[in-house]
Amino acid sequence: MSELLHGIFIDVEVADSVAGDAELAKKLAEVCPVDIFAAGDAGVRIIRENLDECVLCNLCVDAAKAAGAEGGVRIVKLYES
């Protein structure tokens, strides 16, 4: 049986303190060019199968900062550069 691996190179972390913010979730879903975020009534959901499509543009980090949630979204490189 094959196992799907997601987030081999990149992980995205959303702080618990902002994960339930529906407005921020909409903004994250809007700005991400590779659809890592989905917005719902309960807040943001990360679409794990899209993680390694991340282009490190930081638009999600900037959106969180602009919404007053600096540090609310982090992009984590799972590799040595």
N, C-alpha and C positions, 0 to 999 in steps of 0.2 A: 504494500500500500504506500503510495506517495503522500508526503506531507507538504503542504504549502508553507513556505517561509515568507514572512512579511517583515519588513523593517530590518533588513540585514545590514544596511549601510546607514540608515537614518532612523531616528525615533523622534517623535514630537510629543512633548509633555504639556498638558494643560493643567494648571493649578486647580485644586479642588475649590478654591475660593472664587474662581471665575467660570468653572465648567458648567454651572447651571444658569449662566447669564444668556438668555435667549437672544438679546440684541447683539452681544459680542459674537455669539455663535453665527448669526446671520452675516455679520461683517467678515468673519473668518472664512466662511463658505464663499462669500463674494470675492474676496481678494486673492484666494489661493489659486494659482494658475494650473495646478495639477489635482485639484479636488481632493485634498487630504481631509477637509473638514465638511461635516454635514450639520445643518442646523435643525433643531427640533424644539418643541415646546419645553422639553426638559433641559435644553442647552446644547452644548456642542458634543458631537460624536466624531471620533477620528476613524477614518476609513483606512484600516490597516493595510489593505492590499495596495494602496496608493503611496505608502510611505516612501518607498525607494524611488519614487518619481520626483521627490522634492528637489528643487533646483537651487536651494539655499538663498532664495531671494529676500528672505526676512520680512515679507509683506505681512505675514501673520503676527510676527513679533511687533512690528510697527503698529499694526491695527490694535493689538492689545494695549500697547503703550498709550496710543491716542485715546483709547477708551478709559484711561485711568487705571489700567491693570498691568503696570509695568512688571515684567517678570512672570506674567500670567501664562505666557506661552514660551516654551523653550524648544529649540531645535538641537538635538543631540546627535553628534556624529559618532557612529559606532565603529569607527576605523581611525587609524593613525594617518595624519596627512603629511 
